[in-house]
Amino acid sequence: MSSCAVAVAIFAVWPTSNPSGGQQPTAQGPLRRTAEGRPDLNGIWQTIGTANWDLEGHEARPSTVLALGAVGAVPPGLGVVEGGKIPYQPWAAARKQENTKNWLALDPEVKCFLPGVPRATYLPYPFQVFQSPGRLLIVYGYSYARREINMVPRGKAPVDFWMGWSDGRWDGDTLIVDVTSFNDQTWFDRAGNFHSDQLHVIERYTPITPYHIAYEATIEDPKVFTRPWKISMPLYRVVDRNAQLLEFKCVELTEELLYGDVVKKRK
Amino acid sequence: MISPRQCTYAVSLAMLLVSARSTLFTSVAGQQPAASYTPGRTPWGDPDLQGVYDFQSDVPFQRPLDLGNKAVFASPEEKAAYQQRVRTNRARTSRPAAPNVGSYGAEWTPRDVVPNLRTSLLQDPADGRLPPMTPEALRKYQALTEYRRAHLSAYETYEDVGTYERCLSRPMPRINQGYNSGTLIVQSPGWIVFLYEQLDTRIIPLDGRPHIDSSIRQWNGDSRGHWEGTTLVVETTNLSDKQKGFPPADLLREGREGLITTGSPLGDEIAVGVLYDELGRSGYPQGNFRLIERYTPVDANTINYEATVHDPTTWTRPFTYLMPWRREPNYQVYEYACHESNYGLRNALAAARYQEKLAAEAARQPRK
């Protein structure tokens, strides 16, 4: 199936409002459900697109590393931000420009640091959802990123985290994950879009066919933005035969970059 | 940063104080297990092992030689002595950190060990000792020891450092570790996942699919699981031969004594490094070995974890160790962002280069 056909199939069934809890047939069959009657999100998922390059719409641009040519070039994208632009406060807009300019030196992804939320979702690596009664766990293909979604209350987070502290609940067929207690170290993309430790993310996972989830994230940060803003994109079920997450322990792939200047040069 | 363990420790300590006298020895591994225990089932019919477990232990990997044939502490006197040691271990957790660099204070080890009356984790061979290494492995190990003796304290490159200190991976298979050994098990239809607090997540398919291509090697290998009754059996292949643990114990004693030591319940000082050394984790060959793990729930709160290592290039026969995992409902497995703040590795390398620079400058000074 071409990506165009996938997109057509998606938008034919994209919810225009909050879906009811009913057993709605979709273009590709009924939604999978657990024994408890919840949507069954188990499986391996991945986004398609260029959100990790830049959440906002962007033209193609050349590679920052000259030698990489077309291989390292940035592909164009329509953007995933509702309304097109991220509503930065003036100081933050200036900081974002600096981030863009100094991308390779500053992007935590370059250093294999934990990606934060929602960036973990649209990194170019698959992730796997494990769902059983009262439990929800997301393991990302990228580095050692993973997230236990608290489906039973666990109270307030004791400290800040790179991946935040995730509390989940169902609203009909939508899984809502409220993510708080972030540090200020992660970025949203390779374009330098950023946040502070006041970040609050509300994710909505709504299955729309057995093979697609409508994913939305509302982003609040009163230190950085003038108002809350929203991104949305589909998650695609990975249906490759015998699909499994392979290790991408990128720590070892970045050590020469991070420590090479203090390694003894051997003759 | 506060220790994430502190509040859970307080809760578990309180629970233990209430229950210790009555239950300690009924649940101690090494006793006669209950004849049979049937765990609950998931909605899709698999035995339900889900939850957080801990496998903290200070039972030595190999049986100390002076214990001879004694596999289990069985007499009332021995049990009493063991209980005293567990208490001592608990008291140890209120010990302040020694003021020297590298000392690990009480906040690192706030949990009790999983009670275990066995005298070694190794169960097979029956003498509790590792089988002999092959001549080739022994040669490689000796060469590696020489290399490390010459290079270890030099901190020449990150590649000489254990993969745990590099925030990469804990070597496979896991044995007891000093702290943060909480492990979350979650199951979904056709899958089971082991989320170790430290670094690694092992996602294991249960659907009988073949292993990945032998050209793909992974730090945690490639695991396939199936159920034998209520026992989960996991076979792991495709393991990386780059695994590297802490330095061998003799080198610890030579150069970095006291860096990581725990008081053994058996009275001898066991460095964590010794355990890794014993399992060949110090970088000597483990080849592309095969690992068979068996997870058997023996009561509502205990999984008997048995691991068999088949590595004919290193050892002359397979060996099996048994390490009980204890359910810890109050243990919250937190994020383990390690690489993100690995200042220690960079600082050690930078300090070593600085020392080399000073030495080179001193060598250039004219003699008086």
Interface residues (C-beta under 8 A of the other chain):
Chain A: T34 A35 E36 N42 C112 F113 L114 Q128 V129 F130 Q131 S132 P133 R135 L137 V139 S143 Y144 R146 E148 R154 P158 V159 F161 W162 M163 Q185 N242 Q244 L245 L246 E247 K249 V251 E252 E255 L258 Y259 V262 V263 K264 R266
Chain B: M1 I2 P4 C7 T42 P43 W44 Q50 A154 E156 T157 Y158 R166 C167 L168 S169 L184 V186 Q187 S188 P189 W191 V193 L195 L199 D200 T201 I203 P205 R209 P210 I212 I216 Q218 W219 N220 Q332 V333 Y334 E335 Y336 A337 H339 E340 L345 R346 L349 A350 A352 R353 E356
